[in-house]
């Protein structure tokens, strides 16, 4: 194993080794962008693993952390109560329950990606809503299941933000202003046909999640990454195949290496243009027994 993967373990990255009955096992590591509670969530149901990436924001009346906690809890409840429920139905129900519990209004609420891996009787089922990809090892190749509907939108302010970072503009007040412009520009496209879909306060988004199923015997493992972990991975010369073999401690160390690369090698987002210097990082490796 690469020696660099074993360096510098620090306790504020959380790890959650979990074994689920005799069907799946999950190794999960999380690293908030700053010390304390982040806005990613990883939860383990009886036959599924759920990963959420909450969108930062204020002024909603409910914090992003409260939103993703509620959404994650309702998702696990739906998946455990109805083991064969269509994944889109589970997400739809979870958004509806969270909206009611938190008193939310569409367009004025936190939002989150949703990624689910579930082991069924004959299939491994995958759901993605938003840009937290699921990697699926399948017949000696690795499929990347992702939702790029937001990325496909023509948003001039996003193009300007990324170009300015690539040119060395950095994370200054101008960048913050440009990010606010980008948020305003993409808002009319949220949870609309021809736009993009995300978990927020409109349960219809669950019905528009992307779903794939694979024969269970053909899938030895899956990996779920939030974009904070996925985007910088190649900067360290790592592949998801390598990552899938790591134990919990090495997963945690890898997340620290990604964070350190951002802080030391690319603090201004020049090499890897991204909206924030650091984002929460979560990875879940799911293996099937």
HUTA-V604678 format. One record per pair of residues at least 12 apart in sequence whose ideal C-beta (glycine too) atoms are under 7 Angstrom apart, sorted by sequence separation. I is the first residue (numbers start at 0). J is the second residue. D is the distance in whole Angstrom. If there is no record, write none. Layout:
# HUTA-V604678
((I | J | D) (I | J | D))
This chain:
# HUTA-V604678
((15 | 27 | 4) (29 | 41 | 6) (39 | 51 | 7) (77 | 89 | 4) (114 | 126 | 7) (132 | 144 | 6) (14 | 27 | 7) (39 | 52 | 5) (53 | 66 | 6) (113 | 126 | 7) (114 | 127 | 5) (132 | 145 | 4) (190 | 203 | 7) (14 | 28 | 5) (27 | 41 | 5) (39 | 53 | 7) (53 | 67 | 4) (163 | 177 | 7) (190 | 204 | 5) (38 | 53 | 4) (74 | 89 | 6) (77 | 92 | 5) (113 | 128 | 4) (130 | 145 | 7) (261 | 276 | 6) (12 | 28 | 6) (13 | 29 | 5) (51 | 67 | 5) (74 | 90 | 7) (77 | 93 | 6) (112 | 128 | 6) (113 | 129 | 7) (130 | 146 | 6) (261 | 277 | 6) (12 | 29 | 7) (38 | 55 | 6) (112 | 129 | 3) (114 | 131 | 4) (116 | 133 | 6) (127 | 144 | 6) (129 | 146 | 6) (160 | 177 | 5) (222 | 239 | 5) (12 | 30 | 4) (25 | 43 | 5) (112 | 130 | 6) (127 | 145 | 6) (128 | 146 | 6) (159 | 177 | 6) (160 | 178 | 7) (51 | 70 | 6) (74 | 93 | 4) (112 | 131 | 4) (114 | 133 | 5) (125 | 144 | 5) (127 | 146 | 5) (130 | 149 | 7) (258 | 277 | 6) (51 | 71 | 6) (73 | 93 | 4) (222 | 242 | 6) (156 | 177 | 6) (160 | 181 | 6) (222 | 243 | 6) (235 | 256 | 6) (49 | 71 | 6) (235 | 257 | 7) (258 | 280 | 7) (11 | 34 | 5) (23 | 46 | 7) (25 | 48 | 5) (70 | 93 | 6) (73 | 96 | 4) (90 | 113 | 6) (220 | 243 | 5) (257 | 280 | 6) (19 | 43 | 6) (22 | 46 | 6) (70 | 94 | 7) (73 | 97 | 6) (156 | 180 | 5) (157 | 181 | 5) (20 | 45 | 7) (38 | 63 | 5) (49 | 74 | 5) (156 | 181 | 4) (232 | 257 | 7) (235 | 260 | 6) (15 | 41 | 7) (17 | 43 | 5) (19 | 45 | 6) (38 | 64 | 6) (49 | 75 | 7) (228 | 254 | 6) (231 | 257 | 5) (234 | 260 | 6) (254 | 280 | 5) (19 | 46 | 7) (40 | 67 | 5) (70 | 97 | 5) (154 | 181 | 7) (36 | 64 | 6) (40 | 68 | 7) (69 | 97 | 4) (156 | 184 | 5) (254 | 282 | 7) (38 | 67 | 6) (42 | 71 | 5) (86 | 115 | 6) (228 | 257 | 6) (231 | 260 | 6) (154 | 184 | 5) (231 | 261 | 6) (40 | 71 | 5) (44 | 75 | 5) (47 | 78 | 5) (66 | 97 | 7) (69 | 100 | 6) (86 | 117 | 7) (154 | 185 | 6) (42 | 74 | 7) (69 | 101 | 6) (250 | 282 | 6) (42 | 75 | 5) (152 | 185 | 7) (44 | 78 | 4) (45 | 79 | 5) (44 | 79 | 5) (66 | 101 | 6) (46 | 82 | 6) (65 | 101 | 7) (90 | 126 | 7) (152 | 188 | 6) (234 | 270 | 7) (45 | 82 | 7) (234 | 271 | 6) (86 | 124 | 6) (90 | 128 | 6) (78 | 117 | 7) (87 | 126 | 7) (61 | 101 | 5) (86 | 126 | 4) (231 | 271 | 6) (242 | 282 | 7) (70 | 111 | 6) (230 | 271 | 7) (243 | 284 | 5) (61 | 103 | 7) (66 | 108 | 7) (152 | 194 | 7) (66 | 109 | 4) (152 | 195 | 7) (230 | 273 | 6) (67 | 111 | 5) (66 | 111 | 7) (63 | 109 | 4) (149 | 195 | 4) (148 | 195 | 4) (59 | 107 | 6) (61 | 109 | 6) (148 | 196 | 7) (59 | 108 | 6) (59 | 109 | 5) (227 | 278 | 3) (226 | 278 | 7) (227 | 279 | 5) (228 | 280 | 4) (56 | 109 | 6) (227 | 280 | 4) (228 | 281 | 6) (225 | 279 | 6) (228 | 282 | 5) (54 | 109 | 6) (225 | 280 | 6) (53 | 109 | 6) (54 | 110 | 5) (225 | 281 | 5) (54 | 111 | 6) (53 | 111 | 5) (224 | 282 | 5) (52 | 111 | 6) (51 | 111 | 5) (52 | 112 | 4) (222 | 282 | 7) (223 | 283 | 4) (51 | 112 | 6) (222 | 283 | 7) (51 | 113 | 6) (222 | 284 | 5) (146 | 209 | 5) (50 | 114 | 5) (220 | 284 | 6) (221 | 285 | 5) (220 | 285 | 6) (49 | 115 | 5) (220 | 286 | 5) (144 | 211 | 6) (219 | 286 | 7) (220 | 287 | 7) (47 | 115 | 6) (48 | 116 | 5) (128 | 196 | 6) (129 | 197 | 5) (219 | 287 | 6) (47 | 116 | 6) (128 | 197 | 6) (218 | 287 | 6) (47 | 117 | 4) (128 | 198 | 6) (46 | 117 | 6) (46 | 118 | 5) (215 | 287 | 7) (128 | 204 | 7) (137 | 213 | 6) (52 | 129 | 7) (135 | 213 | 6) (52 | 131 | 5) (138 | 217 | 5) (128 | 208 | 4) (137 | 217 | 6) (50 | 131 | 6) (127 | 208 | 7) (137 | 218 | 6) (126 | 208 | 5) (127 | 209 | 5) (136 | 218 | 6) (135 | 218 | 6) (136 | 219 | 5) (126 | 210 | 5) (136 | 220 | 5) (105 | 190 | 7) (112 | 197 | 7) (113 | 198 | 5) (125 | 210 | 7) (136 | 221 | 7) (124 | 210 | 7) (125 | 211 | 5) (135 | 221 | 5) (110 | 197 | 5) (111 | 198 | 5) (134 | 221 | 6) (110 | 198 | 6) (124 | 212 | 5) (133 | 221 | 6) (134 | 222 | 4) (110 | 199 | 4) (123 | 212 | 7) (122 | 212 | 4) (123 | 213 | 5) (133 | 223 | 5) (108 | 199 | 5) (122 | 213 | 6) (108 | 200 | 4) (122 | 214 | 6) (123 | 215 | 5) (131 | 223 | 7) (132 | 224 | 6) (121 | 214 | 7) (122 | 215 | 6) (131 | 224 | 7) (105 | 199 | 6) (121 | 215 | 6) (131 | 225 | 5) (23 | 118 | 5) (105 | 200 | 4) (113 | 208 | 7) (123 | 218 | 4) (131 | 226 | 6) (22 | 118 | 5) (104 | 200 | 6) (105 | 201 | 4) (119 | 215 | 7) (130 | 226 | 5) (178 | 274 | 6) (103 | 200 | 4) (118 | 215 | 6) (132 | 229 | 6) (170 | 267 | 7) (123 | 221 | 7) (141 | 239 | 6) (169 | 267 | 4) (170 | 268 | 7) (141 | 240 | 6) (169 | 268 | 7) (167 | 267 | 6) (98 | 200 | 5) (167 | 269 | 5) (94 | 198 | 5) (98 | 202 | 7) (164 | 268 | 4) (165 | 269 | 6) (116 | 221 | 5) (134 | 239 | 5) (164 | 269 | 7) (170 | 276 | 5) (95 | 202 | 4) (116 | 223 | 6) (165 | 272 | 5) (90 | 198 | 7) (94 | 202 | 4) (164 | 272 | 4) (114 | 223 | 5) (94 | 204 | 6) (91 | 202 | 5) (94 | 205 | 6) (161 | 272 | 4) (91 | 205 | 3) (160 | 274 | 7) (90 | 205 | 4) (91 | 206 | 6) (87 | 205 | 5) (90 | 208 | 6) (87 | 206 | 5) (87 | 208 | 5) (87 | 210 | 6) (86 | 210 | 6) (70 | 198 | 6) (123 | 287 | 7) (116 | 285 | 5) (118 | 287 | 6) (50 | 223 | 4) (52 | 225 | 4) (52 | 226 | 7) (48 | 223 | 7) (50 | 225 | 7) (39 | 225 | 5) (28 | 247 | 6) (26 | 246 | 7) (26 | 247 | 5) (28 | 250 | 4) (28 | 251 | 4) (26 | 250 | 6) (30 | 254 | 4) (30 | 255 | 7) (28 | 254 | 6) (30 | 258 | 6) (16 | 247 | 5) (50 | 281 | 6) (14 | 247 | 4) (50 | 283 | 6) (48 | 283 | 5) (14 | 250 | 7) (14 | 251 | 5) (48 | 285 | 5) (12 | 251 | 4) (8 | 248 | 6) (39 | 279 | 4) (41 | 281 | 6) (4 | 245 | 7) (38 | 279 | 6) (12 | 254 | 6) (37 | 279 | 4) (39 | 281 | 4) (41 | 283 | 5) (8 | 251 | 6) (12 | 255 | 6) (5 | 249 | 6) (8 | 252 | 5) (4 | 249 | 5) (7 | 252 | 6) (32 | 277 | 4) (6 | 252 | 6) (9 | 255 | 6) (32 | 278 | 5) (5 | 252 | 6) (32 | 279 | 5) (4 | 252 | 6) (7 | 255 | 6) (31 | 279 | 5) (4 | 253 | 6) (30 | 280 | 4) (29 | 281 | 5) (28 | 282 | 6) (27 | 283 | 5) (25 | 283 | 6) (26 | 284 | 5) (25 | 284 | 7) (25 | 285 | 5) (23 | 285 | 6) (24 | 286 | 5) (23 | 286 | 7) (23 | 287 | 6) (24 | 288 | 7) (22 | 287 | 7) (23 | 288 | 7) (22 | 288 | 7) (21 | 288 | 6))
